[in-house]
Structure formats: structure tokens, C-alpha cells
Amino acid sequence: VSPSPAGFKATPIIDLGTAITPEIAAREIALRRGARGYIEKSVIEQAEGLGRDDDPSRDYAKIKAGLDASGKGKIEDLSDKDFVTIDPPGAGDLDDAFYVEKDADGGYTWYLATADVAHYVHPGSPAFKAAAKIGNTFYSIDKDGVPEYPMNHPVVSKNLASLLSGKDSLAMISRMKFDANGKFIVDSSEVFLAKVHVKGRYTYPQVADLWNGTNDHGIEQVEQVQLARELSRKLAREDVDRGMMRLTLGELEHHKRDGQWVSEVEKEDPVLRQSHELIEELKVYGNRAIAVLLDEISDQTGVPHISRVHPEQNEGVTARLKRDLTSIGAPWEDDVMLSQYLKSVQESKTLGAKAATIAQTLVRNTRQAAKYTTSDTEGHEGLALKAGGYDHPSAPIRRFSDMYNRGLLETWLEGGDVKAYYAAVLKDLTDMGFEGLDDYLTHLNGRQQAAKQMGYEVDAFMSVYELARPENAGRAFKGYVSEVRGGKFASATIVLEGSAAVVVIEGPDALNYHLLDSVEVTVKGADLVSRKVDFTVRKPAAAAN
């Protein structure tokens, strides 16, 4: 957009054509769900000013001088340590990095560095208010076009705060201690500020290549990755003993291959999964260490922090889940922990692949969604952690809750006035029309759900897109029922074998189907405008009988 004699002139940057494509659908769905469609001028100007003025070494020296003079807080220079990042390919907002040491007693010291967004985005600034409104980054399948709708301006999220390799960065450090068996020693762990210099930026596939013995993995800090794997394996055993749930479901992915869109369920790769779990372990334990400090801050100042809790599901839903699991030949006995049940499903030699997938999917879909609150009284079912044992400040670039918590932590660690910080946040929220933090969290929970619903809706569109291909008109598929929902909006979902697509029967007829029923589906056609598939379903004679 540029000025013109008549006002302003819009010049197209790219012509997407008139056909309904995944690119267009992904953008329409994202914007309709409330993803960020533009960045305000004031936010752009703030980000550009921060970029021009950025000097982490100068800021580190200033913070250290202030802390030395006051005797409060703590900041260290850790730029000599070989911190590395491991993320999905193409990731740009790098929230966390790690460094691990093997101690003389056989134990471990694991450092989690978390991006210092709060250093750049303060309450009262346009960027802070915009982030509060957006709530979280929305991620898209449109990797070559609009891969994400960021909560923070890219100058901040992909440069200044992002823990990129080859540059100094300010960060918050969780220094965690573990004994030789992987037991977390909370009392010996600490949280403080630091300057870091990430040495290596790697991806999950690179790590998997290293562990598979591939020579061209490209990782220089091999010892770091291997030590982290050694420790994470021990932590995984601790987690299972504690009751933490783990799923081994392949993710549905949409991407371009040779210029054509392809949807496929990612094949289960145990080594690649371990590379993901390594980072998840790091975040979980880092957040547990930070939870201790956040509780201390709230107790001493009366200022609330934001918890992201995972409440345990109610007995009625769990009872229905158990009935469904029994119906597919995968019963969950009353005296078995859910984590142990999932492990038995994953390791079963007698349960078929379809039943194992449905069992894990049923468990996942019937657990309560995570929610934001200022009072953690419900705990974290999936992590098997009690109330107050976990908080979530590890993704401040892309989640406002984490950015808020990060601001509390930084203010405290710099010896600042936490109450003043909170007052500034409340002013922003009340200016936006919220009555307070608890009222705002209703909005934030809605934003989290909007991002999830965007993903579900994109999956549904891609299923229609696949079946709308000319070669699928009139095609007969073998399929099976993967989900049945009763009630007013009854539905039955059918997986089409040999494809990543599904069809859904809606209304009372859906109740004629049961989990794992084998069916034959004939696709008559699919309309991308209405996003509907015209199909018929019949049960094979043996199944019908």
C-alpha cells in the first residue's frame, strides 16, 4: 500500500488465482478464526526502533552493574558454554536452548535458556497490548506463503529475542540438577538471568540422523546432543513411573511435494520421536523449576502468575471411554494407571494397528483441554504432576501467558518492583476492556481454542481437497469407523484406507455404526466451496450380518 493522489493505492504482491487452493483456504480459515491479519504501525515502529538499538552485551553489562550495586538478583555470562537449539525444520522463533554437563558424581547439570521477550516488550507499549489481544501465534500449513501469524513482530520473535546461533542473546536460565539415575533435585536447582551465545542450531531430523549413525548429520556439538539423550532417557523412565502419559500417534501433515499438495499421516519413527521428547523433557523439568520461583514471587508479592493446567477428566467421561475401549478389544482395567495402559497398548503384540491407533486417539480426545488460570488447584493430568508443581513460561515468543510470566520473573530477578509491573499490565488490560487478569484469561483461553480449531478445520478442508481430485470421482475405498459421537450432533468418522482423507456421517444414521466397523465408501464427488463430500457407505455383507 502506497500513497497516491486519490489517497492510497494497493499493489498486488502475489496473484493466488481464482481456484480454491490449500493456500487460500488456510489463509481464510486463519483470518476467520482470529489470527493476526496485519501489524499496527505503532508496533512496527516499536520493533524497528528496538532492532536499531539492540545490543545484548551492553544490556547485560548494565543489568549486571545494577545487580552488583543493589545486591539483589543474579545474572551470569554463559556465552562460553555450548548451548544448542533443536527445533522443527524451518522454525524461526526459537524460544529455548540447552546445555548439559556430566558431573563428577555421575549426575547431571542441565541448563535451559528461555528467550528474553520481556526485555523487549514491556507493558504500556503497543507491542505488549497487541500481543495480549492476539494471545498466541497461529501456525499454518502454508509454509511457502504465510507460515504463521505471529503474536510478536518478527523483528522481536525471529531476531532480537530468538535464541539464534552465532549471536549474543539475553535469556532466563533454569539450571537443573539430576542425580545419576535421573532423579530431579529441585532444591539444588535455580533460576537466574544470563547472556548466552548459542553455538549450534539443529533440527529434529538432524538429531535423528546422528542417532541413526548417518555421517552427514551436520551436528558439531555432538557431545551435547548425546549427553542430553542419555539424561532424557532416564527422565523418561522417571516420567512413566510417575504416571505421565505418552502417545505414539503419527501426526497428520500437509505439505507440497513436486509442486503438488500431499496429505499423509507421519509414519511412527521411534528415533525421530526421541528427538522431540528430548526437548519436551527439557521444557517440562525447566518449567517445574520455574514453578517454584513463580510461587515464591506470588507468595511474597501477592501478584498472581498464570498457570496452564490440565485438569483430570470427570468420572462420567472416563467411564464412557472405558466402555469404548472395551468395545474394540482394548479394555482399560480400573486398577491400571492410564500411562501404564497406554504403554501396554503401544507394546501389544495381539492388538491390531487400527485398534491401537483408535485406543490412543480415544484417550487423547477425551482428556480435558489445557486451560489458563491464576489458581492452579487442578494439577496436570497428562504430566502426572500435582497442583502447583508445574507452570508454563517456556514459550514467551508465541504465548502471551508465558510472556507475562516471563515479565514477572525478569522483574524479580533484576530486583525490580513486581507490583508495579503487574499494575502496568492491569492498566493495559483494563484499557482493552477487561475487568482484570481473570477476566482476560477467558479471552486467552478462547484464543488458544481458536488456534486449535483452525488446525482441525484445515485438516477437514484438506480431506475434502484430496477427495475432490478428478481421479477420486466414483472411486470406491475400503474404510473403517474411527470415531462415533452420540447426542444431538451425532456423527461417525470413517478413515479411508490408502488415503489420509476421512468422511463423516452426520445425524441419526451415524448411530448405526460402531468403532472398528469395516465399510466400503464410494466417493461421488467433493465441492471445495461448500467443503462437502458426496459419498455413499455400505457395510460388507459379513460385517452387516
C-alpha positions as CSV (number, residue, x, y, z in Angstrom):
1,V,0.0,0.0,0.0
2,S,1.4,3.4,-1.0
3,P,0.2,7.0,-1.1
4,S,-1.5,8.2,-4.3
5,P,-3.2,11.5,-5.3
6,A,-6.5,9.9,-4.6
7,G,-5.4,8.6,-1.2
8,F,-3.7,5.2,-1.2
9,K,-3.0,2.6,-3.8
10,A,-2.8,-1.1,-3.2
11,T,-0.4,-3.0,-5.5
12,P,-0.8,-6.8,-5.5
13,I,2.3,-8.7,-4.4
14,I,1.2,-12.1,-5.5
15,D,-1.7,-13.4,-7.6
16,L,-3.2,-16.5,-6.0
17,G,-5.6,-17.0,-8.8
18,T,-9.3,-17.8,-8.6
19,A,-9.2,-21.5,-7.8
20,I,-9.8,-22.6,-4.2
21,T,-6.4,-24.0,-3.1
22,P,-5.0,-25.1,0.3
23,E,-3.0,-21.8,0.4
24,I,-6.2,-19.7,0.0
25,A,-8.2,-21.9,2.4
26,A,-5.5,-21.9,5.0
27,R,-5.5,-18.1,5.0
28,E,-9.3,-17.7,5.0
29,I,-9.6,-20.2,7.9
30,A,-6.8,-18.5,9.9
31,L,-8.2,-15.0,9.5
32,R,-11.8,-16.1,10.2
33,R,-10.5,-17.8,13.4
34,G,-8.9,-14.6,14.5
35,A,-5.3,-14.9,13.5
36,R,-3.4,-11.7,13.1
37,G,-4.1,-10.3,9.7
38,Y,-1.9,-7.2,10.0
39,I,0.6,-5.5,12.2
40,E,-0.2,-2.0,13.5
41,K,2.0,0.9,12.5
42,S,2.9,1.7,16.1
43,V,4.0,-2.0,16.7
44,I,6.1,-1.8,13.5
45,E,7.8,1.4,14.6
46,Q,8.5,0.0,18.1
47,A,10.0,-3.2,16.6
48,E,12.2,-1.2,14.2
49,G,13.4,1.0,17.0
50,L,14.3,-2.0,19.1
51,G,16.1,-3.6,16.2
52,R,18.3,-0.5,15.6
53,D,19.1,-0.2,19.3
54,D,19.7,-3.8,20.1
55,D,23.0,-4.6,22.0
56,P,22.7,-7.6,24.3
57,S,26.3,-7.2,25.6
58,R,25.7,-3.6,26.5
59,D,22.4,-4.5,28.2
60,Y,24.0,-7.4,30.1
61,A,26.7,-5.1,31.5
62,K,24.0,-2.6,32.5
63,I,21.9,-5.2,34.3
64,K,24.9,-6.7,36.0
65,A,26.1,-3.3,37.2
66,G,22.7,-2.6,38.7
67,L,22.5,-6.0,40.4
68,D,26.0,-5.7,41.8
69,A,25.2,-2.3,43.2
70,S,21.9,-3.4,44.8
71,G,23.0,-6.9,45.9
72,K,19.8,-8.3,44.5
73,G,19.1,-10.8,41.8
74,K,21.7,-12.7,39.7
75,I,23.0,-12.6,36.1
76,E,25.8,-14.6,34.7
77,D,27.8,-14.7,31.4
78,L,27.4,-18.2,30.0
79,S,28.5,-17.3,26.5
80,D,31.4,-19.7,26.7
81,K,29.1,-22.7,27.0
82,D,28.0,-24.7,24.0
83,F,24.3,-24.0,24.0
84,V,22.3,-25.6,21.2
85,T,18.8,-25.4,19.8
86,I,16.7,-28.3,18.4
87,D,13.5,-27.4,16.6
88,P,11.3,-28.5,13.7
89,P,12.8,-27.7,10.2
90,G,12.0,-24.1,9.2
91,A,11.4,-22.9,12.8
92,G,12.3,-19.2,13.3
93,D,11.0,-18.3,16.7
94,L,13.5,-20.2,18.9
95,D,12.2,-20.0,22.5
96,D,14.7,-22.3,24.1
97,A,18.3,-23.6,24.0
98,F,20.1,-26.1,26.2
99,Y,23.5,-27.0,27.6
100,V,24.2,-30.1,29.7
101,E,27.2,-31.2,31.9
102,K,28.0,-34.6,33.4
103,D,29.0,-34.1,37.0
104,A,31.8,-35.9,38.8
105,D,29.3,-37.9,40.9
106,G,27.6,-39.2,37.7
107,G,24.8,-36.7,38.0
108,Y,23.9,-34.0,35.5
109,T,23.5,-30.3,35.4
110,W,21.1,-29.2,32.6
111,Y,20.7,-25.6,31.6
112,L,17.5,-24.4,29.9
113,A,17.8,-20.9,28.3
114,T,14.5,-19.3,27.6
115,A,14.1,-16.3,25.2
116,D,14.0,-12.9,26.9
117,V,11.0,-11.4,25.2
118,A,10.1,-9.4,28.3
119,H,13.3,-7.4,27.8
120,Y,12.0,-6.0,24.6
121,V,8.2,-6.0,25.0
122,H,7.0,-4.0,28.1
123,P,3.6,-3.3,29.5
124,G,2.3,0.1,28.2
125,S,3.9,-0.4,24.8
126,P,1.9,-1.0,21.6
127,A,3.6,-4.4,21.1
128,F,2.5,-5.6,24.6
129,K,-1.1,-4.7,24.0
130,A,-1.1,-6.2,20.6
131,A,0.3,-9.5,22.0
132,A,-2.3,-9.5,24.7
133,K,-5.0,-9.2,22.1
134,I,-3.7,-11.9,19.8
135,G,-2.9,-14.2,22.7
136,N,-0.7,-16.7,20.8
137,T,0.9,-17.3,17.4
138,F,-1.2,-19.2,14.9
139,Y,0.8,-21.7,12.7
140,S,-0.3,-22.6,9.2
141,I,0.4,-25.3,6.6
142,D,1.2,-22.5,4.0
143,K,4.9,-22.8,4.5
144,D,5.8,-21.0,1.2
145,G,3.3,-18.2,1.7
146,V,2.1,-17.3,5.2
147,P,3.5,-20.0,7.5
148,E,2.5,-18.2,10.7
149,Y,0.5,-15.3,12.1
150,P,2.8,-14.1,14.9
151,M,1.9,-12.8,18.3
152,N,5.1,-10.7,18.3
153,H,6.5,-8.7,15.5
154,P,9.1,-10.8,13.5
155,V,11.9,-8.4,14.4
156,V,11.4,-9.5,18.0
157,S,10.2,-13.1,17.5
158,K,12.7,-14.1,14.9
159,N,15.7,-11.9,15.7
160,L,16.1,-10.0,18.9
161,A,14.6,-12.4,21.4
162,S,15.0,-15.6,19.3
163,L,18.0,-17.7,20.5
164,L,19.7,-17.8,17.2
165,S,23.1,-19.4,16.8
166,G,26.1,-17.1,16.3
167,K,24.8,-14.1,18.3
168,D,24.7,-13.0,21.9
169,S,21.3,-13.2,23.5
170,L,19.8,-12.4,26.9
171,A,18.0,-15.3,28.4
172,M,16.5,-16.7,31.6
173,I,18.3,-19.8,32.8
174,S,16.9,-22.8,34.7
175,R,19.9,-24.6,36.0
176,M,18.6,-28.1,36.9
177,K,20.3,-30.8,38.9
178,F,19.7,-34.5,38.5
179,D,21.3,-37.4,40.2
180,A,23.0,-40.3,38.3
181,N,19.6,-42.1,38.0
182,G,17.9,-39.0,36.5
183,K,16.0,-38.0,39.7
184,F,15.2,-34.3,39.7
185,I,16.8,-32.5,42.6
186,V,14.5,-29.5,42.8
187,D,16.1,-27.9,45.9
188,S,19.5,-27.8,44.2
189,S,18.1,-26.1,41.0
190,E,18.0,-22.4,40.5
191,V,16.7,-19.7,38.1
192,F,18.6,-16.6,37.0
193,L,19.4,-14.3,34.1
194,A,22.3,-14.7,31.7
195,K,23.9,-13.8,28.5
196,V,24.3,-16.8,26.2
197,H,25.8,-17.4,22.7
198,V,24.1,-20.3,21.0
199,K,26.7,-22.4,19.2
200,G,24.5,-24.8,17.2
201,R,21.1,-24.6,15.6
202,Y,19.7,-28.0,14.7
203,T,16.5,-29.8,13.7
204,Y,14.8,-33.0,14.9
205,P,15.7,-34.9,11.7
206,Q,19.4,-33.9,12.1
207,V,19.4,-35.3,15.6
208,A,17.6,-38.5,14.4
209,D,20.3,-38.8,11.7
210,L,23.0,-38.6,14.3
211,W,21.4,-41.2,16.4
212,N,20.9,-43.5,13.4
213,G,24.6,-43.3,12.6
214,T,24.2,-41.1,9.4
215,N,27.5,-39.4,8.7
216,D,26.2,-36.2,7.2
217,H,24.0,-35.1,10.1
218,G,25.8,-31.7,10.3
219,I,25.9,-31.5,14.1
220,E,29.1,-30.1,15.6
221,Q,28.2,-30.2,19.3
222,V,27.7,-34.0,19.2
223,E,28.6,-34.4,22.9
224,Q,25.8,-32.0,23.9
225,V,23.2,-33.9,22.0
226,Q,24.4,-37.3,23.2
227,L,24.6,-36.3,26.9
228,A,21.1,-34.8,26.6
229,R,19.8,-38.1,25.1
230,E,21.4,-40.0,27.9
231,L,19.7,-37.9,30.6
232,S,16.4,-37.7,28.8
233,R,16.1,-41.5,28.6
234,K,16.5,-41.6,32.4
235,L,13.9,-38.9,32.8
236,A,11.5,-40.7,30.5
237,R,11.7,-43.7,32.9
238,E,11.0,-41.4,35.8
239,D,8.0,-40.0,34.0
240,V,6.5,-43.3,33.2
241,D,6.9,-44.4,36.9
242,R,5.2,-41.2,37.9
243,G,2.3,-41.8,35.5
244,M,3.0,-39.3,32.7
245,M,1.0,-40.1,29.5
246,R,2.9,-40.7,26.2
247,L,1.2,-41.2,22.9
248,T,2.8,-42.6,19.7
249,L,0.3,-41.4,17.2
250,G,1.5,-40.3,13.8
251,E,0.7,-36.7,13.1
252,L,-1.4,-35.7,10.0
253,E,0.8,-33.5,7.9
254,H,0.1,-31.4,4.8
255,H,2.9,-30.3,2.6
256,K,3.9,-29.8,-1.1
257,R,5.8,-32.4,-3.0
258,D,6.9,-31.6,-6.5
259,G,4.5,-28.7,-6.6
260,Q,1.5,-30.8,-5.5
261,W,-0.2,-30.8,-2.1
262,V,0.1,-34.1,-0.3
263,S,-1.6,-35.1,3.0
264,E,-0.2,-38.1,4.8
265,V,0.0,-39.5,8.3
266,E,3.6,-39.3,9.5
267,K,5.0,-42.7,10.0
268,E,6.0,-43.6,13.5
269,D,9.7,-43.2,13.8
270,P,10.9,-44.1,17.3
271,V,14.3,-42.3,16.9
272,L,12.7,-39.1,15.5
273,R,10.1,-39.2,18.3
274,Q,13.0,-39.4,20.8
275,S,14.5,-36.2,19.4
276,H,11.1,-34.5,20.1
277,E,10.9,-36.0,23.6
278,L,14.4,-34.8,24.4
279,I,13.2,-31.2,24.1
280,E,9.9,-31.8,25.7
281,E,11.7,-33.3,28.7
282,L,13.9,-30.3,29.0
283,K,10.9,-27.9,28.9
284,V,8.9,-29.9,31.4
285,Y,11.6,-30.0,34.0
286,G,12.7,-26.4,33.3
287,N,9.1,-25.4,33.9
288,R,9.0,-27.3,37.1
289,A,12.0,-25.5,38.4
290,I,10.5,-22.1,37.3
291,A,7.2,-23.0,39.0
292,V,8.9,-22.9,42.4
293,L,10.2,-19.4,41.8
294,L,6.8,-18.2,40.4
295,D,5.1,-19.5,43.5
296,E,7.6,-17.7,45.7
297,I,7.1,-14.4,43.8
298,S,3.3,-14.7,44.1
299,D,3.5,-15.6,47.8
300,Q,5.8,-12.7,48.7
301,T,4.2,-10.0,46.5
302,G,0.5,-11.1,46.2
303,V,0.9,-10.8,42.4
304,P,-0.7,-13.7,40.5
305,H,1.1,-15.6,37.8
306,I,-0.6,-17.6,35.0
307,S,-0.7,-21.4,35.2
308,R,-1.6,-23.6,32.3
309,V,-3.4,-26.6,33.9
310,H,-4.5,-29.9,32.6
311,P,-7.5,-31.0,34.8
312,E,-8.3,-34.6,35.3
313,Q,-11.3,-35.8,33.3
314,N,-14.6,-36.4,35.2
315,E,-15.7,-39.9,36.0
316,G,-18.6,-40.0,33.6
317,V,-16.4,-39.3,30.5
318,T,-13.8,-41.7,31.7
319,A,-16.4,-44.4,32.2
320,R,-17.6,-43.9,28.6
321,L,-14.0,-44.0,27.4
322,K,-13.6,-47.4,29.1
323,R,-16.7,-48.8,27.5
324,D,-15.5,-47.7,24.1
325,L,-12.0,-49.2,24.7
326,T,-13.6,-52.5,25.7
327,S,-15.7,-52.5,22.5
328,I,-12.6,-52.5,20.3
329,G,-10.9,-55.3,22.3
330,A,-8.6,-53.0,24.2
331,P,-10.0,-52.8,27.8
332,W,-8.6,-50.4,30.3
333,E,-8.9,-52.0,33.7
334,D,-9.9,-50.0,36.8
335,D,-6.7,-50.8,38.7
336,V,-4.3,-49.7,35.9
337,M,-2.9,-46.2,35.6
338,L,-3.6,-44.6,32.3
339,S,0.1,-44.2,31.5
340,Q,0.6,-48.0,32.0
341,Y,-2.5,-48.7,29.9
342,L,-1.1,-46.6,27.0
343,K,2.2,-48.3,27.3
344,S,0.6,-51.8,27.1
345,V,-1.4,-50.7,24.0
346,Q,1.7,-49.5,22.3
347,E,3.7,-52.7,23.1
348,S,0.8,-55.1,22.4
349,K,1.6,-58.0,20.0
350,T,-2.0,-59.0,19.7
351,L,-3.9,-55.7,19.3
352,G,-4.1,-54.7,15.7
353,A,-2.7,-51.4,14.4
354,K,-6.1,-49.9,13.8
355,A,-7.3,-50.8,17.3
356,A,-4.1,-49.4,18.9
357,T,-4.5,-46.2,17.0
358,I,-8.1,-45.8,17.9
359,A,-7.4,-46.6,21.5
360,Q,-4.8,-43.9,21.8
361,T,-6.9,-41.4,19.8
362,L,-9.9,-42.0,22.1
363,V,-7.7,-41.3,25.2
364,R,-6.3,-38.2,23.7
365,N,-9.7,-36.8,22.6
366,T,-11.4,-37.5,25.9
367,R,-8.8,-35.7,28.1
368,Q,-9.7,-32.2,29.2
369,A,-8.1,-29.4,27.2
370,A,-5.4,-27.3,28.9
371,K,-6.6,-24.0,30.3
372,Y,-5.1,-20.8,31.7
373,T,-5.9,-19.8,35.3
374,T,-4.4,-17.8,38.1
375,S,-5.1,-20.5,40.6
376,D,-3.6,-24.0,40.0
377,T,-5.8,-26.2,42.1
378,E,-6.5,-28.9,39.4
379,G,-3.0,-30.2,38.6
380,H,-1.7,-31.6,35.3
381,E,-3.2,-35.0,34.4
382,G,-1.1,-35.6,31.3
383,L,2.2,-34.9,33.1
384,A,1.1,-36.6,36.3
385,L,2.0,-33.6,38.3
386,K,0.1,-32.3,41.3
387,A,-1.4,-28.8,41.6
388,G,1.3,-26.2,41.9
389,G,4.0,-28.5,40.5
390,Y,4.2,-27.0,37.0
391,D,4.0,-23.7,35.2
392,H,4.4,-22.7,31.6
393,P,6.8,-19.8,30.9
394,S,8.9,-21.6,28.3
395,A,7.4,-20.2,25.1
396,P,7.3,-16.4,25.6
397,I,7.7,-15.6,21.9
398,R,4.5,-17.3,20.9
399,R,2.2,-17.4,24.0
400,F,1.1,-14.3,26.0
401,S,0.7,-16.3,29.2
402,D,4.4,-17.2,29.0
403,M,5.4,-13.7,28.1
404,Y,3.5,-12.3,31.1
405,N,5.1,-14.9,33.5
406,R,8.5,-14.1,31.9
407,G,8.0,-10.4,32.7
408,L,7.2,-11.2,36.4
409,L,10.4,-13.4,36.5
410,E,12.6,-10.8,34.9
411,T,11.4,-8.0,37.1
412,W,12.0,-10.2,40.2
413,L,15.4,-11.4,39.1
414,E,16.5,-7.8,38.3
415,G,15.5,-6.7,41.7
416,G,12.6,-4.6,40.3
417,D,9.1,-3.9,41.6
418,V,6.8,-6.8,40.7
419,K,3.7,-5.0,41.9
420,A,4.5,-2.0,39.7
421,Y,4.9,-4.4,36.7
422,Y,1.6,-6.0,37.5
423,A,-0.1,-2.7,37.8
424,A,1.1,-1.7,34.4
425,V,-0.2,-4.9,32.9
426,L,-3.6,-4.4,34.6
427,K,-3.8,-0.9,33.1
428,D,-3.2,-2.3,29.6
429,L,-5.9,-5.0,30.2
430,T,-8.5,-2.5,31.6
431,D,-7.8,-0.1,28.7
432,M,-8.6,-3.1,26.4
433,G,-11.9,-3.6,28.2
434,F,-11.2,-6.4,30.6
435,E,-12.1,-6.2,34.3
436,G,-8.8,-7.8,35.4
437,L,-6.5,-10.7,34.8
438,D,-9.0,-13.4,35.5
439,D,-11.5,-11.8,33.1
440,Y,-8.7,-11.5,30.5
441,L,-7.9,-15.3,30.8
442,T,-11.4,-16.1,29.5
443,H,-10.2,-14.3,26.3
444,L,-6.9,-16.0,26.3
445,N,-8.5,-19.5,26.7
446,G,-10.6,-18.6,23.7
447,R,-7.6,-17.6,21.7
448,Q,-5.9,-20.9,22.5
449,Q,-9.0,-22.8,21.3
450,A,-9.3,-20.7,18.2
451,A,-5.7,-21.8,17.2
452,K,-6.7,-25.4,17.8
453,Q,-9.9,-25.1,15.8
454,M,-8.0,-23.6,12.9
455,G,-5.9,-26.7,12.7
456,Y,-8.9,-29.0,12.8
457,E,-10.7,-27.0,10.1
458,V,-7.6,-27.1,7.9
459,D,-7.4,-30.9,8.3
460,A,-11.1,-31.1,7.3
461,F,-10.5,-28.9,4.2
462,M,-7.5,-31.0,3.1
463,S,-9.6,-34.1,3.4
464,V,-12.2,-32.6,1.0
465,Y,-9.4,-31.3,-1.2
466,E,-7.9,-34.8,-1.6
467,L,-11.3,-36.3,-2.4
468,A,-12.0,-33.5,-4.9
469,R,-9.2,-34.7,-7.2
470,P,-10.7,-35.9,-10.5
471,E,-9.2,-39.4,-10.1
472,N,-11.2,-39.9,-6.9
473,A,-14.7,-39.2,-8.5
474,G,-16.5,-42.5,-8.4
475,R,-13.7,-44.3,-6.6
476,A,-14.5,-47.0,-4.0
477,F,-12.5,-47.0,-0.8
478,K,-12.3,-49.6,1.9
479,G,-12.5,-47.9,5.3
480,Y,-13.2,-48.3,9.0
481,V,-15.0,-46.4,11.7
482,S,-12.6,-44.5,13.9
483,E,-14.9,-42.4,16.0
484,V,-18.6,-42.3,16.9
485,R,-20.2,-39.5,18.8
486,G,-23.8,-39.6,20.1
487,G,-26.1,-36.9,21.3
488,K,-27.8,-34.1,19.5
489,F,-24.9,-33.8,16.9
490,A,-24.3,-37.5,16.3
491,S,-21.5,-38.3,13.9
492,A,-19.4,-41.2,12.7
493,T,-15.9,-40.7,11.3
494,I,-14.6,-43.1,8.7
495,V,-11.0,-43.4,7.8
496,L,-10.4,-44.2,4.1
497,E,-7.6,-46.7,3.7
498,G,-4.9,-45.9,1.3
499,S,-5.5,-42.2,1.8
500,A,-5.2,-39.6,4.6
501,A,-8.8,-38.5,4.0
502,V,-11.8,-39.2,6.1
503,V,-15.6,-38.8,5.6
504,V,-18.1,-38.1,8.3
505,I,-21.7,-39.4,8.6
506,E,-23.8,-36.9,10.5
507,G,-27.2,-37.3,12.1
508,P,-29.1,-40.3,13.5
509,D,-27.7,-42.6,10.8
510,A,-24.3,-42.3,12.4
511,L,-25.5,-44.3,15.4
512,N,-25.9,-47.4,13.2
513,Y,-22.1,-47.6,13.1
514,H,-19.6,-48.8,15.7
515,L,-15.9,-48.4,16.3
516,L,-13.8,-50.5,14.0
517,D,-16.7,-51.4,11.7
518,S,-15.4,-52.2,8.2
519,V,-17.2,-50.3,5.5
520,E,-17.0,-49.5,1.8
521,V,-17.2,-45.9,0.8
522,T,-17.9,-44.7,-2.8
523,V,-16.9,-41.1,-3.4
524,K,-19.3,-39.4,-5.9
525,G,-17.6,-36.0,-5.7
526,A,-16.4,-33.2,-3.5
527,D,-17.1,-29.5,-3.5
528,L,-14.4,-27.1,-2.3
529,V,-16.8,-24.2,-1.9
530,S,-19.2,-25.9,0.4
531,R,-16.5,-28.2,1.7
532,K,-18.8,-31.2,1.5
533,V,-18.1,-34.7,0.1
534,D,-20.9,-36.6,-1.6
535,F,-20.5,-40.3,-0.8
536,T,-22.3,-43.5,0.0
537,V,-21.4,-46.0,2.6
538,R,-22.2,-49.7,2.9
539,K,-21.2,-52.4,5.2
540,P,-19.8,-55.5,3.6
541,A,-22.1,-58.5,3.8
542,A,-20.1,-60.2,6.5
543,A,-20.0,-57.0,8.6
544,A,-23.7,-56.3,8.0
545,N,-24.6,-59.7,9.3
